[in-house]
Amino acid sequence: MMTSFFDQFASPSYLGIPLIAIAIALPWALYPTPSSRWVNNRLVTLQGWFISRFTNQLMMPLNVGGHKWALLLTSLMIFLITINMLGLLPYTFTPTTQLSLNMGFAVPLWLATVIIGMRNKPTVALGHLLPEGTPIPLIPVLIIIETISLFIRPLALGVRLTANLTAGHLLIQLIATAVFVLMPMMPTVAILTATVLFLLTLLEVAVAMIQAYVFVLLMSLYLQENV
């Protein structure tokens, strides 16, 4: 039984071909395509309003140099939200429960922010490794600690997204299994458990959106330090 709980996180395959690529590419086919007309339907209008508000909120703390990242970060945000939400549907696979995929998003973007900081403002970028006013005996220790914290950032991004989604999916499956087991024996308890399951599902919908936002927000904060 315990093995079957984790089977949902295994990458599906058909005839030996992994289907994770289809799971990653499918969300792009679901987005409505904006038209050149002045008046669009409600869905396209709502999508444009959401993207505009999110981009303004995300780019507000950054200077003009960081605005070049607006398209990339906004696209990543919408992509992560869509994948996380689709993963809550029955009989679906959530690619963002794979640590390798999340690290594939986190490491290149984090490395790009570090390279930009080293190229444009090397003194300021290296100054983050040593807080101002540090006592001389603590300088070597603090440099080592700050360097470790710098390199652990992409790992924290990937693990945070993976752990939150994995824990939510496991909880949903455990409680749903309990509902099916309790239904013949104790219907009242099963109904109460099903209510908890419904509330947990609503919570997971919020977590799916919030974790995508947190991922992109932290990436924008790392970018803010280096532009």
PLY file of the C-alpha trace (Angstrom):
ply
format ascii 1.0
element vertex 227
property float x
property float y
property float z
element edge 226
property int vertex1
property int vertex2
end_header
0.00 0.00 0.00
2.77 2.42 0.90
4.45 1.82 -2.43
1.26 2.67 -4.32
1.06 6.03 -2.56
4.28 7.10 -4.24
3.45 5.62 -7.64
1.68 8.87 -8.56
5.06 10.64 -8.54
6.65 8.25 -11.04
7.04 9.71 -14.50
4.49 7.98 -16.78
5.64 6.25 -19.93
3.98 4.65 -22.95
5.79 1.98 -24.97
8.95 2.91 -23.11
8.64 6.60 -24.06
8.45 9.02 -21.07
5.38 11.23 -21.27
6.68 14.01 -19.06
7.44 16.06 -22.18
3.75 15.98 -23.12
2.78 16.93 -19.57
5.12 19.93 -19.78
4.06 21.01 -23.28
0.30 20.54 -22.82
-0.36 23.69 -20.73
0.77 25.96 -23.58
-2.07 24.60 -25.74
-4.66 25.61 -23.14
-3.95 29.33 -23.09
-6.29 31.52 -25.15
-4.49 33.32 -27.96
-4.86 37.12 -27.85
-6.19 38.65 -31.03
-5.53 42.02 -32.66
-9.10 43.17 -32.08
-9.83 46.01 -29.67
-12.59 44.06 -27.94
-11.83 40.46 -26.87
-13.84 37.88 -25.01
-13.94 37.83 -21.21
-11.35 35.07 -20.83
-8.70 36.87 -22.89
-9.49 40.16 -21.13
-9.16 38.51 -17.71
-5.90 36.85 -18.74
-4.45 40.15 -19.95
-5.53 41.96 -16.78
-3.97 39.26 -14.57
-0.68 39.27 -16.48
-0.52 43.06 -16.43
-1.16 43.31 -12.68
1.28 40.54 -11.84
4.02 42.03 -14.04
3.60 45.47 -12.48
3.73 44.00 -8.98
6.79 41.88 -9.76
8.81 44.55 -11.58
8.02 47.42 -9.21
11.05 46.92 -6.89
13.46 46.43 -9.83
15.22 49.12 -11.79
14.99 49.48 -15.56
17.70 46.87 -16.18
15.67 44.20 -14.43
12.57 44.87 -16.54
14.12 42.79 -19.32
13.21 39.75 -17.22
9.49 40.60 -17.14
8.50 38.29 -19.99
10.56 35.37 -18.69
9.38 35.59 -15.07
5.73 36.17 -15.97
5.75 33.23 -18.40
7.36 31.03 -15.76
4.75 32.05 -13.20
1.81 31.23 -15.49
3.46 27.99 -16.58
4.03 26.80 -13.00
0.50 27.73 -11.93
-1.00 25.82 -14.85
1.10 22.69 -14.26
0.36 22.72 -10.53
-3.38 23.18 -11.07
-3.60 20.48 -13.74
-1.79 18.11 -11.40
-4.71 18.31 -8.96
-7.05 16.70 -11.48
-7.64 12.94 -11.11
-5.45 10.56 -13.12
-2.95 13.28 -14.02
0.78 13.68 -13.49
2.38 16.75 -11.90
5.83 17.41 -13.40
6.69 19.89 -10.64
6.74 17.06 -8.07
10.03 16.02 -9.72
13.02 17.68 -8.05
15.06 17.39 -11.24
12.57 19.54 -13.18
12.39 22.20 -10.46
16.15 22.32 -10.22
16.25 22.67 -13.99
14.19 25.84 -13.58
15.98 27.17 -10.50
19.68 26.62 -11.25
19.94 28.35 -14.68
17.89 31.36 -13.56
19.81 31.72 -10.29
23.12 31.34 -12.13
22.06 34.00 -14.62
21.36 36.48 -11.80
24.76 35.76 -10.24
26.57 36.18 -13.56
24.75 39.47 -14.22
25.78 40.74 -10.79
29.41 39.70 -11.28
29.52 41.33 -14.71
27.77 44.61 -13.96
28.63 45.26 -10.29
31.34 42.86 -9.14
32.20 44.91 -6.05
28.59 45.04 -4.86
28.01 41.36 -5.70
31.05 40.29 -3.70
30.12 42.74 -0.93
27.04 40.65 -0.14
29.38 37.93 1.12
30.61 40.14 3.97
28.19 42.32 5.99
29.40 45.80 6.85
30.95 46.25 10.28
31.92 42.61 10.73
34.63 42.03 13.39
37.94 40.96 11.87
38.09 37.52 13.58
34.66 36.62 12.14
35.43 37.63 8.55
36.60 34.18 7.28
33.71 32.38 8.96
31.09 34.79 7.63
32.48 34.63 4.10
32.19 30.83 4.17
28.64 30.97 5.60
27.46 33.58 3.07
29.03 31.64 0.21
27.23 28.46 1.28
23.95 30.36 1.62
24.44 31.79 -1.87
24.96 28.37 -3.46
22.10 26.80 -1.51
19.52 29.22 -2.94
18.62 27.21 -6.06
18.41 24.02 -3.98
16.02 25.75 -1.57
13.87 26.94 -4.47
13.58 23.49 -6.00
13.09 21.61 -2.73
10.45 24.07 -1.49
8.30 23.66 -4.60
8.77 19.88 -4.72
8.13 19.28 -1.01
4.97 21.38 -0.81
3.34 19.79 -3.84
4.42 16.26 -2.88
3.11 16.61 0.67
-0.22 17.94 -0.57
-0.71 15.13 -3.08
0.16 12.51 -0.45
-2.30 13.99 2.03
-5.08 14.04 -0.56
-4.44 10.41 -1.50
-4.24 9.26 2.13
-7.50 10.96 3.12
-9.26 9.79 -0.06
-8.18 6.21 0.71
-9.52 6.60 4.23
-12.89 7.76 2.87
-13.24 4.66 0.67
-12.23 2.35 3.51
-14.55 3.95 6.09
-17.61 4.31 3.83
-18.96 0.70 4.28
-18.12 0.54 7.99
-18.76 4.05 9.37
-20.64 6.24 6.89
-20.86 9.22 9.26
-17.11 9.28 9.84
-16.55 8.81 6.10
-18.72 11.85 5.34
-16.80 13.96 7.84
-13.53 12.74 6.33
-14.81 13.60 2.86
-15.55 17.13 4.10
-11.96 17.39 5.33
-10.82 16.10 1.94
-12.82 18.80 0.15
-11.34 21.53 2.36
-7.85 20.10 1.86
-8.37 20.15 -1.91
-9.28 23.85 -1.74
-6.15 24.42 0.33
-4.04 22.59 -2.25
-5.46 24.79 -5.01
-4.25 27.80 -3.03
-0.88 26.14 -2.35
-0.44 25.37 -6.07
-0.83 29.06 -6.93
1.08 30.43 -3.95
4.11 28.17 -4.47
4.39 29.21 -8.11
4.21 32.86 -7.02
6.80 32.34 -4.26
9.18 30.64 -6.70
9.08 33.56 -9.13
9.06 36.18 -6.36
12.23 34.80 -4.77
13.86 34.69 -8.19
13.00 38.36 -8.69
14.53 39.17 -5.26
17.74 37.42 -6.28
17.67 39.45 -9.48
17.10 42.66 -7.50
20.36 42.11 -5.62
22.36 41.91 -8.84
20.91 44.58 -11.17
0 1
1 2
2 3
3 4
4 5
5 6
6 7
7 8
8 9
9 10
10 11
11 12
12 13
13 14
14 15
15 16
16 17
17 18
18 19
19 20
20 21
21 22
22 23
23 24
24 25
25 26
26 27
27 28
28 29
29 30
30 31
31 32
32 33
33 34
34 35
35 36
36 37
37 38
38 39
39 40
40 41
41 42
42 43
43 44
44 45
45 46
46 47
47 48
48 49
49 50
50 51
51 52
52 53
53 54
54 55
55 56
56 57
57 58
58 59
59 60
60 61
61 62
62 63
63 64
64 65
65 66
66 67
67 68
68 69
69 70
70 71
71 72
72 73
73 74
74 75
75 76
76 77
77 78
78 79
79 80
80 81
81 82
82 83
83 84
84 85
85 86
86 87
87 88
88 89
89 90
90 91
91 92
92 93
93 94
94 95
95 96
96 97
97 98
98 99
99 100
100 101
101 102
102 103
103 104
104 105
105 106
106 107
107 108
108 109
109 110
110 111
111 112
112 113
113 114
114 115
115 116
116 117
117 118
118 119
119 120
120 121
121 122
122 123
123 124
124 125
125 126
126 127
127 128
128 129
129 130
130 131
131 132
132 133
133 134
134 135
135 136
136 137
137 138
138 139
139 140
140 141
141 142
142 143
143 144
144 145
145 146
146 147
147 148
148 149
149 150
150 151
151 152
152 153
153 154
154 155
155 156
156 157
157 158
158 159
159 160
160 161
161 162
162 163
163 164
164 165
165 166
166 167
167 168
168 169
169 170
170 171
171 172
172 173
173 174
174 175
175 176
176 177
177 178
178 179
179 180
180 181
181 182
182 183
183 184
184 185
185 186
186 187
187 188
188 189
189 190
190 191
191 192
192 193
193 194
194 195
195 196
196 197
197 198
198 199
199 200
200 201
201 202
202 203
203 204
204 205
205 206
206 207
207 208
208 209
209 210
210 211
211 212
212 213
213 214
214 215
215 216
216 217
217 218
218 219
219 220
220 221
221 222
222 223
223 224
224 225
225 226
